[in-house]
Amino acid sequence: MEKIREFCHPNFYDKFECPICKTSKDAPVVLVGIPGTEDGNIMEAAQVHSSCYQLWLRMRDIDFEVVECK
């Protein structure tokens, strides 16, 4: 089961837009690794609305657990 850490707000520093819903809504986000950007144990990531990503995972029958923001 994949554990996903949720952040309460997106980082709006670089004009955030969710790649799934294409909005900039201020809602909890998760960081999703970008394949091909690995450098040792470091990887670039994209901010995605948590609800959008959870729906995407459910549609693909992927088990996950969200560690909610506080």
C-alpha positions in Angstrom: 0.0 0.0 0.0 1.3 3.4 -1.0 1.4 6.1 1.7 0.9 9.6 0.5 1.7 12.7 2.6 -0.8 15.5 2.2 0.0 19.2 2.5 -2.7 21.6 3.6 -2.0 24.2 0.9 -0.2 24.3 -2.4 2.9 26.3 -2.9 1.7 29.2 -5.0 5.2 30.6 -5.6 5.5 29.2 -9.1 1.9 29.7 -10.4 0.5 26.4 -9.2 -2.0 24.6 -11.4 -3.2 21.0 -10.7 -2.2 18.9 -13.7 -5.4 16.8 -13.4 -8.2 19.4 -12.9 -6.3 22.4 -14.4 -7.3 24.7 -11.5 -5.4 26.7 -8.9 -7.8 26.0 -6.1 -6.4 26.4 -2.6 -6.9 22.8 -1.4 -4.8 20.1 0.1 -2.1 18.8 -2.3 0.2 15.8 -2.6 3.6 15.6 -4.3 3.8 13.2 -7.2 7.3 12.1 -8.4 8.1 12.9 -12.1 9.6 9.8 -13.8 13.0 10.3 -15.3 14.0 13.0 -13.0 15.8 10.8 -10.4 19.2 11.7 -9.2 20.2 9.3 -6.5 17.6 9.5 -3.8 16.3 12.9 -5.1 13.4 13.3 -7.5 11.5 16.2 -8.9 7.8 16.3 -8.0 4.6 18.0 -9.1 1.9 19.3 -6.8 -1.5 17.7 -7.4 -4.7 18.3 -5.5 -5.1 15.4 -3.1 -8.7 14.8 -4.1 -7.8 14.6 -7.8 -4.9 12.2 -7.2 -7.0 10.0 -4.9 -9.7 9.7 -7.6 -7.0 8.9 -10.2 -5.6 6.1 -7.9 -9.1 4.7 -7.2 -9.8 4.6 -11.0 -6.7 2.4 -11.4 -7.5 0.2 -8.3 -4.2 1.2 -6.6 -4.2 0.8 -2.8 -3.1 3.9 -0.9 -3.3 5.6 2.4 -3.3 9.4 2.8 -1.4 10.9 5.7 -3.6 14.0 6.2 -2.3 17.4 6.8 -2.7 18.9 10.3 
